[in-house]
């Protein structure tokens, strides 16, 4: 370790519990209602049409991520929105306490705050020489420890208009082995695997559009949705 960043205002969120808690919180607010099992079908200027019928609305905000092309295909094509599939896993407790969320060299090649620095070119050259296997799967080797001691580790990336559901075991093994190497442990055991999918665009990290009066579309089109979504909402919808 030769350097680091102290991000003192960062807040770590566990999506396995936070999503449900956010929905419960919204539903508990005066006038707040959360309806599950309901598909948004469109907005006619006065009502949002859903699979459960119309809802009167003064404003509609559409945040459907990579499914934007199902509702507004022309908008998705204009912004070159595709699907990015990533393989992730959860490992058993490695027997060590990992207090911070850990990112590695591959992370610095993905996020603009780092990737746009002059040092990034030299880093990529070194990675091409030393770890082409990580670049081949477009890896972002990072991990964080949950309260039960297990590690969430990730991830690889593959972008296309559609994505296959099949997971490549060699990719998962590459991520597992590199995480174990960074931690300095042997026998890191995987107990869960899954595929994540998010919206991705080569043009910008998030899509901001207002195709009609009182209709807003907001989609994070990069891998920073968990990081900037709340700030994006506050900036565009402060009330």
N, C-alpha and C positions, 0 to 999 in steps of 0.2 A: 504494500500500500504506500503510494507516494503522494496522495492528495485526496481531498474529499470536499463535499459541500454540506454546509450546515443549513438546512432548509427549516428554519425554526417555526414557520407558520403552517407547515404541511400538516394535513390531517389524514390519517390512514383510515380507509373505509372498507369494511368487509361486505361485499355485495351479497354474500349468502344470507345475511341477516338484515342488511340495511334496506334493501329494496322492499321487503315486506313491512319493515318498520316505517319507512317513508309513506307507503300506501295507507297504513293504519293511522299515521299522524295526519295526513291530508283528510282522511275520512272523519277524523275527530274534530276538525276545525268547523266553526260556524259556516254553514253553506257548502261545506266540502263533501263531495261524493266521489267515490271510486267505484267504477263499474267494470267487472272482469268479464271475460268471455264475450267481448263486444268488439266488432270490427268497424273502423271508420271508413265510410264510403265516399264522402265528399261534402262540399259546402256550397249552398246556393245563395249565399249572401245574407241569409237570415237564420238558417238552421243547418246544423251539422247532421248529415244523414249517417245512420249507423245500422248495423245488422239487427238492432233492437228497436229501430224506429228513429224518427227525427228528434233532435234536441235543439231548442231555441238557444242561440249563442250570439253574444255581442262580439266575440272574438274567438277564433279558432287557431290553435297552435299545433302544427303537425310535426311530431318528433318520432319518426318511424325508422330511423337508422337506415340500414341497407335495403329495407323494403320500399324505399322511396319510388323505385321504378314501377312498383305495383299500382301506385296511386297517381304519380305525376311523372310518367316516363320521359316526357320531353324535357322536364327540368333535370332529371337524373342524367339524361344524355348530354345536355348543355354543360353540366358540371363534371362530366366523365366519372360518374359515381359507379363503382363496382363493389363486389364483395371481397373482403379479405378474410380468408380462413386461417386460423392459427391453432396449433396443437399446444395444449397445456396439460399439466398433471399435478397431483397432490401426492406428496411422499409421506411416509411415516416419520415420526419424530426422529431427527438425526442424532439425538442425544446431546445437543448443544443449544444454547440460547442465542438466537439471532435477533437482536433488538431492532436494528434499522431494516427498512426495505432496501434490498441490495440490487444495484444495477452494475453492469460490467461494460467492458469495451464495446461490445456489440450494441449496447444501449446508446452509447455516445455517437454511434453512426446513424441512428434512427431519428433522434429527436432534434428538431431544427436548432434549438438553443445551443446544442453542442455540435451538430453536424455542419453548421454553417460557419464554424470557426476555422481559422487557418490551420490549426493543428489536426483537423479531422482527416485531411488528405494523407498525412503521414501515418496516422493511425490506421486508415484503410489499407494502405500499402503494407503495413506490418501484418495486419490481419490476413491479407491475401497470401502472404508468405507463410505465416505461422498456422493459421486456422481457416483454410479455405472451406473445410467441412461446415463451419458455422455460417459462413457467407453463402454457401450453396443452398441452405435452407432458410436464408434470410432471418437468421436467429436474432432474438433479443433475449439474451440469457439474463434473467432476473428472478428474484425469489423473495418471498416474505413469509414470516412465521405466523400462524394462527394461534389463538389462545390455547388450543389443545396441543400445541407443539408441532403439529404437522406443517409442512412447507408447501406453499403454492409456488410452482415453478413454471416458467415459460421462456419463450414461446417461439414458434416458427411462423412463417407468413407465406401465403400463396394467394394471389389476387386474380380474379376473373369475374366475368359477368355472372356465372354460376359456379358453385363449388361442390366437389364431391364430398360425401359424408365419410369416406374411408380414411382411417388414420394409419400413417406409415410408422411402423414400430421402430424402424431405424432412426427416424427423426426424434421420437420420444427418447430413445436410448442415448442419442447424442446430447440432448438437453439434460438428461439425468446425469450422465457422466461428467459433463462440464460443471453442473451445479455441485456435484460431489467434489470435483477438483478444487473449485473455488472455496468450498467450505473446509477442505482438507480432511474429509471423512471417507470411509470405505463402506460399501454395502448400503448405499442410499436406496431404500425400497419404495417403489411406486405403488400406491393403493387406489388411485383413481386416475383416469384419463378422460379428456373431453376435447371437443372442438368448439372454439369460439368463432363467431362471424361478426364483423363490423363493416360499416361503410368506409370506402377508401376512395380518394380522389387525388390525382397527381397535381391538381391545380391549386388546392388550398386545404388547410387543416379542418376547416368547418364551412358549411354551406349556410348562407343567410339569404333568404328570399322571401318576398311578399308578393306572390303572384296575383292576388286580388285584394281589394279593400277588406280589411278585417280578417284576412287569412295570412298567417305567417308560417313559414317552413324553416325549421332549424335542425340541422343534422351535422354532427361531428363526423368529418370524413377523414379521420386518421385514428391512430391508436391512443389518442390522449383523451378519449371521452370521459373516463373516470376522473381525469385530472382537471379538465376545464369546464365540464358540463354545468356545474353550479355557477361558476363565474360568468359563463356565456349567458345563462338564464338571467342572472342579476343585471348584466350589462344591457340586455335587450328588453327585459320585462321587469323594470325596477319596482313597479307597483304590485 
